[in-house]
């Protein structure tokens, strides 16, 4: 039987028993992997059928495809010769799997398509989770690595930013970048020296307790400075601000800029000795220099007290200014602002380094160990002992002058000190407009208060900026330097903490 007849019989399923047996035999051969190959001179078809089971096999000829949509091909419909089924192979790789599935490339029937799709779905379901999990892990590791690099680069910058914020908050709260909380170390010494001070410290009534030592005020302190909390403030008296170097400048700015006071301080015009009021950047000053001995003596000769030009006297020379510019008729009301000795010494170094060429190459350590740093300046100035060794009686006298003759402020509490001075002397915006402006309206009062508060904030911001600059240059202070400064200022350390007790109590006294 010719190949053509066999194919026809197989396709039609017809024939006699012999032919049926031959067909069964051929199917067995196909089932065993044998290749059925037939040719026809009429059709010219090469067929490599694949057995898919016991069902009949569909063999597709060229004429059968005349009405078939060419879009069903899995291969390239242009490959191979026209009319022939291609014997090329299509290889499928599923979701990154290295194994391949091969199928004949050409036009195929629905059963083959279904089988291909079924096998592809099985591989997708089996391999995709593992491949996608691997891909996700690799992606996560890559992203994490990049983030770690970014974080690693940003850590120094973030640490620096956090440190700046910490310093800024401390400066805003204390007026300084340094916080030397050593108060408890001096509380016992203060209590042992002051009569009843242990009770006073507990009840905040230290103003009532005198130092038990025999303390004798110099006559000018005794008679020319009024006891601030025993006699009401009189406009006939002149407020006298004893300026502690590197502690009082901010208070001068506050008085001139915000309270609009005329100050007799150290703002003297060059080559002009006329006793007059002049203006510098909208601040009013008497044309004198009370920071030097010669300047104080000159101001006294020109009649500064009698002329009444100054609303506030400012000098760092307490005793000389008191004797030269005040008397039994022209009395003064003493007020001041003290500063922690270590913090004050750091500020002194900063100022010297920036303004004096001889300190240009000095480190803070070198400055502290030299003779240039002032020692116990506050105590020495209060007792008028600039050079001789200090003793405990000197410290007792200094404390008593503060307790009996001075309204005490602190540089570490600038804003509270502003408020204390304003309330004591009646310099609040409300008091000023009530006293000096006739027929003022509610709006006038509000505007005055707002302008005053804005001015106060500006002065504080300027001082805070200055404190930040100091810390930027000096940095933090180690224990060795701190101890050395404390050692050189042991009297000032105790005096400063004693003044803190006075400051706290005086705030309550003024409020009352």
C-alpha positions in Angstrom: 0.0 0.0 0.0 1.3 3.4 -1.0 2.1 6.0 1.6 -0.7 8.2 0.3 -3.3 5.5 0.8 -2.1 4.7 4.3 -2.4 8.3 5.3 -5.9 8.6 3.8 -7.0 5.5 5.7 -5.5 6.7 8.9 -7.2 10.1 8.5 -10.6 8.6 7.5 -10.5 5.7 9.9 -11.8 3.4 7.2 -10.5 0.1 5.6 -10.8 -3.7 5.8 -9.5 -5.8 8.7 -6.1 -6.1 7.2 -5.8 -2.4 6.8 -7.1 -2.0 10.3 -4.4 -4.3 11.6 -1.8 -2.4 9.7 -3.1 0.8 11.2 -3.0 -0.7 14.7 0.6 -1.8 14.0 1.6 1.7 12.8 -0.1 3.3 15.8 1.9 1.0 18.0 5.1 2.0 16.3 4.2 5.7 16.8 3.4 5.0 20.4 6.9 3.4 20.8 8.6 6.5 19.4 8.8 5.3 15.8 8.7 8.0 13.1 6.0 7.8 10.6 7.2 9.2 7.3 5.2 9.4 4.1 5.5 11.3 1.0 3.1 12.0 -1.8 4.0 13.4 -5.1 0.6 15.1 -5.2 0.9 16.8 -1.8 4.6 17.0 -1.2 4.1 17.0 2.6 6.7 16.1 5.2 5.0 15.1 8.4 6.5 14.4 11.8 3.5 13.8 14.0 3.7 13.6 17.8 1.5 11.1 19.6 -0.7 12.6 22.3 -2.6 9.6 23.5 -5.2 7.2 22.2 -7.3 9.8 20.4 -7.0 10.2 16.7 -4.2 12.4 15.4 -4.9 15.5 13.3 -2.5 15.9 10.4 -2.7 19.3 8.8 -2.1 19.8 5.1 -1.6 23.0 3.1 -5.1 22.9 1.7 -6.5 22.7 5.1 -5.0 26.0 6.1 -6.5 28.0 3.3 -9.1 29.6 5.6 -7.0 29.5 8.8 -6.1 32.8 10.4 -2.3 33.1 10.2 -2.3 34.8 13.6 -2.5 31.4 15.4 1.1 30.6 14.6 3.6 30.4 17.4 6.5 30.6 15.1 7.4 33.0 12.2 4.8 32.4 9.5 7.3 33.4 7.0 9.9 30.8 7.9 10.1 27.8 5.7 8.7 27.3 2.2 5.1 28.1 1.4 2.8 25.2 2.0 5.2 23.3 4.3 5.0 22.7 8.0 8.3 24.0 9.5 10.5 21.5 11.2 12.3 24.3 13.2 12.0 24.3 16.9 10.5 26.9 19.2 12.2 27.0 22.7 10.3 28.4 25.7 11.9 29.6 28.9 9.6 30.3 31.8 10.3 33.0 34.5 14.0 32.7 34.3 14.2 28.9 34.3 17.2 27.5 32.6 15.4 24.5 31.3 13.7 24.7 27.9 10.7 23.1 26.3 10.8 22.4 22.5 8.0 22.3 20.1 7.8 22.2 16.4 7.7 25.7 14.9 4.8 26.2 12.6 1.1 26.2 12.5 -0.4 23.9 15.2 -3.9 22.9 16.2 -5.8 23.7 19.4 -4.8 20.6 21.4 -1.1 21.4 20.9 -1.7 25.1 22.0 -3.6 23.9 25.1 -0.7 21.5 26.0 1.9 24.2 25.6 -0.1 26.7 27.7 -0.7 24.0 30.4 2.9 23.2 30.6 3.8 26.9 30.7 1.3 27.5 33.6 2.8 24.6 35.5 6.3 26.0 35.2 5.1 29.5 36.1 3.3 28.3 39.2 6.3 26.1 40.2 9.2 28.5 39.4 7.9 32.1 39.6 7.6 32.3 43.5 11.1 31.1 43.9 12.5 33.4 41.2 10.5 36.4 42.4 11.5 35.8 46.0 15.1 35.7 44.9 14.7 38.8 42.9 13.0 40.6 45.8 15.7 39.6 48.2 18.4 40.8 45.8 16.5 44.1 45.4 16.1 44.6 49.1 19.8 43.9 49.8 20.7 46.4 47.1 18.4 49.1 48.4 19.5 48.4 52.0 23.2 48.8 51.0 22.5 52.1 49.3 20.6 53.4 52.3 23.4 52.3 54.6 25.9 54.2 52.5 23.7 57.3 52.5 23.1 57.0 56.3 26.8 56.5 56.9 27.7 59.6 54.9 25.0 61.7 56.7 25.8 60.5 60.3 28.6 63.1 60.8 26.4 65.8 59.4 23.4 64.8 61.5 25.6 64.5 64.6 26.9 68.0 64.0 23.3 69.3 63.5 22.1 67.7 66.7 25.1 69.3 68.6 24.3 72.7 67.2 20.7 72.4 68.3 21.8 71.3 71.7 24.1 74.3 72.1 21.5 76.7 70.7 18.9 75.5 73.2 21.3 75.8 76.1 22.3 79.4 75.0 18.6 80.3 74.7 18.0 79.1 78.2 21.2 80.2 80.0 22.6 82.9 77.8 25.8 80.8 77.4 26.8 77.5 75.8 28.4 76.4 79.1 26.4 75.0 82.0 28.6 74.8 85.1 26.1 73.5 87.7 28.4 73.5 90.7 26.0 75.3 93.1 25.8 72.5 95.6 29.6 72.6 96.2 29.3 76.1 97.6 26.0 75.9 99.5 27.6 74.4 102.6 30.3 77.1 102.7 27.6 79.8 102.3 25.5 78.2 105.1 28.4 77.9 107.5 29.5 81.5 107.1 26.1 83.3 107.1 24.3 83.6 110.3 21.1 81.6 110.0 21.9 81.0 106.3 21.0 77.3 106.4 17.5 78.2 107.3 17.7 81.1 104.9 18.7 78.9 102.0 15.8 76.6 102.8 13.2 79.4 103.2 14.8 81.8 100.6 15.1 84.7 103.2 18.9 85.1 102.9 18.4 88.9 102.6 17.6 89.0 106.3 20.8 87.4 107.5 24.0 89.3 108.1 27.5 87.9 107.7 28.6 87.3 111.3 32.1 88.8 110.8 32.8 92.4 111.7 32.1 94.0 108.4 32.7 97.7 108.1 31.5 99.4 104.9 33.7 102.2 103.5 32.0 105.6 104.2 31.1 106.2 100.5 29.4 102.8 100.3 27.6 103.4 103.6 26.4 106.9 102.9 26.2 107.4 99.1 24.5 104.1 98.1 20.9 103.6 99.2 19.7 100.3 100.7 17.6 99.1 97.8 15.0 97.2 99.8 14.5 99.4 102.8 13.7 102.7 101.1 11.4 103.3 98.2 13.1 104.3 95.0 13.2 108.1 94.4 13.6 109.9 91.1 16.2 112.1 92.8 18.5 109.1 93.0 20.7 108.0 90.1 20.7 104.3 89.2 24.3 103.1 89.2 25.0 100.0 87.2 28.3 98.4 88.4 29.4 96.7 85.2 31.2 93.4 85.5 33.4 93.0 82.4 32.1 90.4 79.9 28.8 90.3 81.8 27.2 93.8 81.5 27.3 94.9 77.9 24.0 93.2 77.1 22.4 95.1 79.9 23.7 98.4 78.5 22.2 97.6 75.2 18.9 96.8 76.9 18.8 100.0 78.8 19.6 102.3 75.8 17.7 100.4 73.0 14.6 99.2 74.8 14.2 101.5 77.8 15.5 104.6 75.9 17.7 105.6 78.9 20.5 108.1 78.6 23.7 106.4 79.8 26.9 107.9 81.2 29.3 105.1 80.5 32.3 104.8 78.2 30.9 106.4 75.0 33.0 109.6 74.8 33.5 111.4 71.5 37.0 111.8 70.2 38.6 115.2 70.7 35.4 116.6 72.3 35.3 117.3 76.0 31.9 119.1 76.1 29.5 117.7 78.6 26.6 116.9 76.4 24.3 114.1 75.2 25.1 112.6 71.8 23.6 109.8 69.8 25.2 106.6 68.5 23.0 104.4 66.4 19.9 105.8 68.0 21.3 105.2 71.5 21.8 108.2 73.7 25.0 108.7 75.8 26.6 111.5 77.9 29.9 112.5 76.4 32.1 110.9 79.2 34.2 107.8 79.7 33.6 106.2 83.2 35.6 103.1 82.5 39.0 104.8 83.3 40.2 106.7 86.4 41.0 109.7 84.3 37.6 109.7 82.6 35.8 109.5 86.0 37.8 112.4 87.4 37.1 114.4 84.3 33.4 113.8 84.5 33.3 114.8 88.1 35.2 118.1 87.3 32.7 118.9 84.5 29.8 118.5 87.0 28.2 115.3 85.7 26.1 114.7 88.9 24.9 118.3 89.2 23.9 118.6 85.5 21.6 115.6 85.7 22.2 114.6 82.1 22.6 110.9 82.9 19.6 108.7 83.7 21.9 105.8 84.5 25.6 105.8 85.5 27.6 102.8 84.2 31.1 102.0 85.5 33.3 99.0 86.3 35.0 101.1 89.0 32.6 100.9 91.9 34.5 102.7 94.6 36.1 105.5 92.5 32.8 106.3 90.7 30.9 106.3 94.0 33.3 108.7 95.7 33.7 111.0 92.6 30.1 111.1 91.2 27.9 110.6 94.2 27.4 112.4 97.5 25.0 112.8 100.3 22.7 114.9 98.1 23.1 113.0 94.8 22.8 109.4 96.0 22.9 106.3 93.9 20.9 103.0 93.6 23.4 100.2 92.9 22.5 97.3 90.6 24.6 94.8 88.7 24.7 91.5 86.8 27.2 88.8 87.9 28.5 85.9 85.7 29.8 82.5 86.5 33.6 82.9 86.9 34.5 80.1 84.5 32.1 81.4 81.8 33.3 84.9 82.3 37.0 83.8 81.9 36.1 82.0 78.7 34.4 85.2 77.3 37.4 87.3 78.4 39.7 84.9 76.5 37.5 85.2 73.4 37.5 89.0 73.5 41.2 89.2 74.0 42.0 86.8 71.2 39.9 88.7 68.7 40.9 92.2 69.8 44.4 92.1 71.2 47.3 91.0 68.8 49.4 89.6 71.6 46.7 86.9 72.2 46.2 86.0 68.6 48.1 82.7 68.9 47.0 82.0 72.5 45.0 78.8 73.2 42.5 78.9 76.1 44.9 76.6 78.0 47.8 79.0 77.6 45.6 82.0 78.5 44.3 80.3 81.7 47.8 79.3 82.8 49.2 82.8 82.2 49.0 86.0 84.3 46.7 87.7 81.8 43.5 86.1 83.0 41.9 88.1 85.8 41.5 86.3 89.1 38.6 86.9 91.5 37.8 90.1 89.7 34.3 90.5 91.2 35.4 90.1 94.8 38.5 92.3 94.4 36.4 95.1 92.8 33.7 95.0 95.4 36.2 95.3 98.3 38.6 97.6 96.4 41.5 95.3 96.6 43.0 94.9 93.2 46.4 93.3 94.1 46.8 92.1 97.6 46.0 88.5 98.5 42.4 88.0 99.4 41.2 86.6 102.7 37.8 85.4 104.0 37.0 88.8 105.4 37.2 90.2 101.9 34.7 87.7 100.7 32.4 88.5 103.7 32.5 92.2 102.9 31.8 91.5 99.2 28.7 89.5 100.1 27.4 92.2 102.5 27.8 94.9 99.9 25.6 92.8 97.5 23.1 91.9 100.2 22.7 95.4 101.7 23.4 97.8 98.8 22.7 96.1 95.5 19.9 94.8 93.2 21.4 91.6 91.8 21.0 90.2 88.3 22.7 87.3 86.6 24.1 87.0 83.1 22.9 83.3 83.2 19.4 84.6 83.6 19.4 87.7 81.3 15.7 88.0 80.6 14.7 87.5 84.3 17.3 90.1 85.2 15.9 92.5 82.7 12.4 92.0 84.2 13.8 92.5 87.7 15.5 95.8 86.9 12.5 97.1 85.0 10.1 96.4 87.8 12.4 97.8 90.4 13.1 101.1 88.6 9.7 101.4 87.0 11.1 101.0 83.5 8.3 98.8 82.1 6.7 100.0 78.9 3.4 100.4 80.8 5.0 102.6 83.4 6.9 104.7 80.9 3.9 105.5 78.7 1.7 106.1 81.7 4.1 108.6 83.2 5.3 110.3 80.0 2.4 110.3 77.6 -0.8 112.3 78.2 -4.0 111.1 76.7 -2.6 107.8 75.4 -5.0 105.3 74.0 -5.2 101.5 74.4 -3.6 101.2 71.0 -0.8 103.5 72.1 -0.1 101.2 75.1 -0.3 98.0 73.0 2.1 99.5 70.4 4.5 100.5 73.1 4.5 97.1 74.8 4.9 95.3 71.4 7.8 97.5 70.4 9.5 97.0 73.8 9.1 93.2 73.6 10.5 93.1 70.1 13.5 95.2 71.2 14.1 92.8 74.1 14.0 89.8 71.8 16.5 91.5 69.4 18.9 92.2 72.2 18.7 88.6 73.5 19.2 87.2 70.0 22.3 89.3 69.5 23.8 88.1 72.8 22.9 84.5 72.0 24.6 84.8 68.6 27.7 86.1 70.4 27.6 83.2 72.8 27.4 80.7 69.9 30.5 82.4 68.3 32.4 81.9 71.5 31.6 78.2 71.7 32.4 77.8 68.0 35.9 79.1 68.6 36.6 77.7 72.1 34.6 74.4 72.0 33.8 72.4 75.2 35.9 72.8 78.3 37.7 69.8 79.7 37.9 69.0 83.4 41.5 70.2 83.8 40.8 73.7 82.4 37.7 74.0 84.4 39.5 73.1 87.6 42.3 75.5 86.9 39.9 78.4 86.3 38.0 77.5 89.5 41.2 77.4 91.5 42.1 80.9 90.4 38.7 82.2 91.2 37.7 80.4 94.4 36.4 83.6 96.0 34.4 84.6 93.0 32.9 81.1 92.7 31.4 81.4 96.2 30.4 85.0 95.7 28.6 84.1 92.5 26.5 81.3 94.1 25.7 83.5 97.0 24.5 86.1 94.5 22.2 83.5 93.0 20.4 83.2 96.4 20.0 86.9 96.5 18.7 87.0 92.9 16.0 84.5 93.6 14.8 86.2 96.7 14.9 89.7 95.3 12.7 88.7 92.4 10.0 87.8 94.9 10.5 91.0 96.9 10.2 93.2 93.8 7.1 91.3 92.6 5.5 91.9 96.0 
